[in-house]
Amino acid sequence: MEVSVGQLVSGTIISSDSDDGEWKSQTYVIDVRECVAYEFELTSVGDGTVGVWNSEASDYIVETSLIVTNRSATFIFEGGGSQKLHLQSPKSDVPSPFTFKVTIR
């Protein structure tokens, strides 16, 4: 699913669009500019873990947990163009409702 900078996205992870073993994920695509700082805001509405994983980051850009349900983080993409954002949750925490938004910092 394609999302825009500044768009608030709400969803629930209930299944996976790829086989991630013990993780369930939904993939979103966003167009970004090279070397621009982006602010990621993530809220897990339930009590499960949810994270935004990206291959350029090689890690979670931002992740919530049972204790911290609202988090934000800044990330600078070195390359511009389309980037895949994988909203992931452990299989044991599904269904996992969430909201997220990406803005230019």
Phi and psi in degrees as a GROMACS rama.xvg file:
@    title "Ramachandran Plot"
@    xaxis  label "Phi"
@    yaxis  label "Psi"
@TYPE xy
-91.0183  137.048  GLU-2
-126.419  159.195  VAL-3
-110.001  154.675  SER-4
-60.2478  131.696  VAL-5
90.1783  -9.2555  GLY-6
-80.9857  128.526  GLN-7
-82.8498  124.655  LEU-8
-113.348  128.78  VAL-9
-118.626  140.013  SER-10
-164.835  178.903  GLY-11
-137.88  124.211  THR-12
-79.6693  113.602  ILE-13
-123.96  -23.8124  ILE-14
-144.378  -177.257  SER-15
-124.09  139.96  SER-16
-89.5528  3.77262  ASP-17
-151.428  161.913  SER-18
-85.8296  98.9737  ASP-19
-107.804  24.2031  ASP-20
66.445  -111.864  GLY-21
-85.3007  1.92617  GLU-22
-114.377  145.099  TRP-23
-108.526  142.416  LYS-24
-144.904  154.391  SER-25
-124.8  136.628  GLN-26
-105.745  133.188  THR-27
-122.658  148.402  TYR-28
-118.902  133.405  VAL-29
-134.303  141.526  ILE-30
-89.2672  128.195  ASP-31
-125.807  162.083  VAL-32
-101.51  146.203  ARG-33
-63.0843  133.917  GLU-34
60.3424  29.3094  CYS-35
-107.194  137.832  VAL-36
-79.9662  127.81  ALA-37
-115.219  138.448  TYR-38
-99.2654  125.137  GLU-39
-105.078  123.147  PHE-40
-113.885  125.912  GLU-41
-132.481  132.496  LEU-42
-129.005  128.362  THR-43
-96.2699  121.36  SER-44
-77.409  -30.3907  VAL-45
-91.9295  -153.828  GLY-46
-112.134  24.8905  ASP-47
-102.755  173.799  GLY-48
-87.9087  133.206  THR-49
-136.308  138.602  VAL-50
-139.565  154.044  GLY-51
-104.816  109.568  VAL-52
-103.884  141.604  TRP-53
-139.892  140.11  ASN-54
-67.8579  -34.4878  SER-55
-65.2937  -35.9959  GLU-56
-75.461  -23.4404  ALA-57
56.1917  29.4002  SER-58
-171.494  -176.748  ASP-59
-78.8896  130.58  TYR-60
-74.14  -41.3608  ILE-61
-149.724  146.607  VAL-62
-147.239  137.794  GLU-63
-106.106  169.016  THR-64
-146.399  -177.784  SER-65
-59.0621  -36.3363  LEU-66
-85.7831  -43.2649  ILE-67
-111.817  102.993  VAL-68
-95.3676  -6.10827  THR-69
-135.955  121.155  ASN-70
-140.031  153.406  ARG-71
-136.447  153.519  SER-72
-154.44  154.552  ALA-73
-106.043  138.939  THR-74
-141.211  139.041  PHE-75
-111.025  119.105  ILE-76
-80.7062  127.958  PHE-77
-73.4754  -31.2989  GLU-78
-110.894  143.832  GLY-79
-89.5474  175.283  GLY-80
105.393  -157.617  GLY-81
-79.0602  133.121  SER-82
-125.403  138.522  GLN-83
-90.7884  130.199  LYS-84
-112.629  120.973  LEU-85
-103.198  110.614  HIS-86
-82.1002  116.601  LEU-87
-124.613  151.357  GLN-88
-147.405  144.388  SER-89
-60.4602  145.143  PRO-90
-52.2469  -35.994  LYS-91
-69.63  -19.0665  SER-92
-97.4975  -0.29736  ASP-93
-78.3785  136.758  VAL-94
-77.8313  145.737  PRO-95
-127.403  97.4618  SER-96
-74.669  145.678  PRO-97
-152.637  163.996  PHE-98
-133.811  146.527  THR-99
-149.755  156.31  PHE-100
-148.209  142.191  LYS-101
-118.594  125.238  VAL-102
-128.612  160.839  THR-103
-80.7533  131.147  ILE-104
